[in-house]
Amino acid sequence: MAPMPTHCPVLLIVDDDAAVLRSLAFMAETRGYEVVACASAAEAMARLDRSLACLILDQNLPDVQGVQLLQQIRAAGIRAPALLMTTDPPAALRRQAAAAGVAIVEKPLLDESLFQQVERLLAGP
C-alpha cells in the first residue's frame, strides 16, 4: 500500500458509473486524499475549486467527453494536473490527450496504476 500523503490534497474524480465513482473515491480517501466526486461534466464544472490538486476524468461522460471537460476546466483557470480514464483508447484520442498534456490510464483499473500516476503528478517534475 502506498504511503499516506502528509497533507490532504483534493482530487476531483468524474465518472458517470456510480459504482466506479464510489470505489475510486473510497480508494482515494483511504490513501489520505480529500475527494470531490462528480457524476457528470456539468456537476464537475459547478464544483470547481482552485484547491484541486489533481483531476481524474472519465473520457466517456454522458454530457461531454473527458478531453473536452479538461478544456473547459483549463478555460476556467484550473491548472491542476490531470489523468484521463478510458478503455482501449484509439490513436486519435491518444493524440488529443497528448496535445492536452494529460496522461491516459486504461480501464479496467485492476492495479495501483491510477494512484501511482496521481502520486507522480503530485510529486511534480
N, C-alpha and C positions, 0 to 999 in steps of 0.2 A: 504494500500500500504506500502511496506517495506521502511525503511529509506534509503536515498541515502548514498552510501559509501563516506567517507571523502576524499579518493584518488580515482584514476581511475584504478582499476585492469583490466587486459586484459584477456578476455575469448576467448578460441579457441572453436568455435562451428562447428561441422562437421555433415552435414546431406545432403543426395543427393536429398531430396524433396525440391525444390526451395521455395515453399510457406512456408513450416515449417522453413527452414533456415532463410528466411526474417523475419518471425514472431518472432522467437527466438532472432534474432539479434536486432530487434526493441524493444522487451521487455527488453532485457539486457541493451540496450542503455538508455532507459527511467529510468532504475534503476541506472544509472551512471557508467556503465561498458563500457570499450572500447572492441570492438569485432573484432576478426579475423574470418570471416565466410568462410567456405570451403565446396565445394560440393562433395569432394572425399578424400580418404586417401592420394592419391598422392599429391593433392593440399595442404593438411594439412602438410604433410612431407616437402614440399617445402617452407612452410611459418612458420616453427617452429622458436620460438624465446625464449630465456631464460627469457624474461619478462612476459611470460604467467603465470597467477595466477591460472587458473583453466581450465580444459579440459571438454567439453561436447561432447560426441561422440555417434553417432547413431550406433547401432550394425549392421544393415543391409545396408552396403555401397556397391556400385557396384564393387569396386575393391578389397576390403578386409573387413573382419568382424571387428567390433569395438574393440573387445578384442585383436585381432592381431595388429590393429593400435596402441593400447595402448602399446603393447610390443615393437613395432618399435619406438614409441616416447620415451619410457623409455631407449631403447638401444641408442638413440641419446642424452641421458643425461638430458632430461627434466623430472623433478620430481614433477611438479605441480599436485595437487590433481585432480581426475577425476571422472566423472559421465558417466554412460553408459545408453543410452535411447533405449528402445525396447518395443515391445508389447508381452505380455504373455510369459515371458522367461521360457524356460524349465529348469528342475533341473540341467542338465549338464552345461548350461550357467551360472546359479546361482553359481555353484561350481567354474567355471572358473573365474567369476568376483570376488568372494570372495578370491580366490588364488592370483588374481592380485591386490587385495586391492582397488577395485573400486565398488562403490555403483550403484545399478540399479534403474533408475527412469522409471516407466512404462508409455508408451503411451496408450491412448491419454493424453496429458498434459492439463488436464481440470482445474487444480487449481494452487496454488502457490508452489507446492511441489518441482519443479525443482529449482526455485530460492531460496527457503528455504534451500535446500541441498547445493547450491552454497555458500550461506551466512554462513552455518555451517562449510563447508570446509575451507573457507577463514578465519574464526574466529580461526581456529586451535584447537588443542586438549584441 
